[in-house]
Amino acid sequence: MNYRMSKNIGFQVNDLEKAKHFYENVLGLKETEKSEVEEVEFQTNHNSIFLMSGNENLGPIMEFVVKDLNEAKQHLVENGCEIVRWEGKGRDCYVRDPFGMVFNVWEE
């Protein structure tokens, strides 16, 4: 199984407008004008940061890209990972690794 780290990092927040205000006005990030997603998107020189609505703080959510989402799911579970949320291709597929870190798996 081949995993490739993407440049995307997500933050699930319970108040999207307050979080957007903080990242823009305190940290100086600028929202992407032509975003193709429903979330608030900021781009830096190295990463895209997404603010997503939600009530559960999962910490920063890194993303790994795979060729086959279902194969990755099976491989990860067989290696001690827990499925946190699995919405399928083109949606959130969150996995918690054996050490407690949560990441998204995205099919290219």
BELDA-V260637 format. One record per residue. N is the residue number from 1. RES is the residue in three letters. SS is DSSP state (hx for helix, st for strand, lp for the rest). Layout:
n,res,ss
N,RES,SS
N,RES,SS
This chain:
n,res,ss
1,MET,lp
2,ASN,lp
3,TYR,lp
4,ARG,st
5,MET,st
6,SER,st
7,LYS,st
8,ASN,st
9,ILE,st
10,GLY,st
11,PHE,st
12,GLN,st
13,VAL,st
14,ASN,lp
15,ASP,lp
16,LEU,hx
17,GLU,hx
18,LYS,hx
19,ALA,hx
20,LYS,hx
21,HIS,hx
22,PHE,hx
23,TYR,hx
24,GLU,hx
25,ASN,hx
26,VAL,lp
27,LEU,lp
28,GLY,lp
29,LEU,lp
30,LYS,lp
31,GLU,st
32,THR,lp
33,GLU,lp
34,LYS,lp
35,SER,lp
36,GLU,lp
37,VAL,lp
38,GLU,lp
39,GLU,lp
40,VAL,st
41,GLU,st
42,PHE,st
43,GLN,st
44,THR,lp
45,ASN,lp
46,HIS,lp
47,ASN,lp
48,SER,st
49,ILE,st
50,PHE,st
51,LEU,st
52,MET,st
53,SER,st
54,GLY,lp
55,ASN,lp
56,GLU,lp
57,ASN,lp
58,LEU,lp
59,GLY,lp
60,PRO,lp
61,ILE,st
62,MET,st
63,GLU,st
64,PHE,st
65,VAL,st
66,VAL,st
67,LYS,lp
68,ASP,lp
69,LEU,hx
70,ASN,hx
71,GLU,hx
72,ALA,hx
73,LYS,hx
74,GLN,hx
75,HIS,hx
76,LEU,hx
77,VAL,hx
78,GLU,hx
79,ASN,lp
80,GLY,lp
81,CYS,lp
82,GLU,st
83,ILE,st
84,VAL,st
85,ARG,st
86,TRP,st
87,GLU,lp
88,GLY,lp
89,LYS,lp
90,GLY,lp
91,ARG,lp
92,ASP,lp
93,CYS,st
94,TYR,st
95,VAL,st
96,ARG,st
97,ASP,lp
98,PRO,lp
99,PHE,lp
100,GLY,lp
101,MET,lp
102,VAL,st
103,PHE,st
104,ASN,st
105,VAL,st
106,TRP,st
107,GLU,st
108,GLU,lp
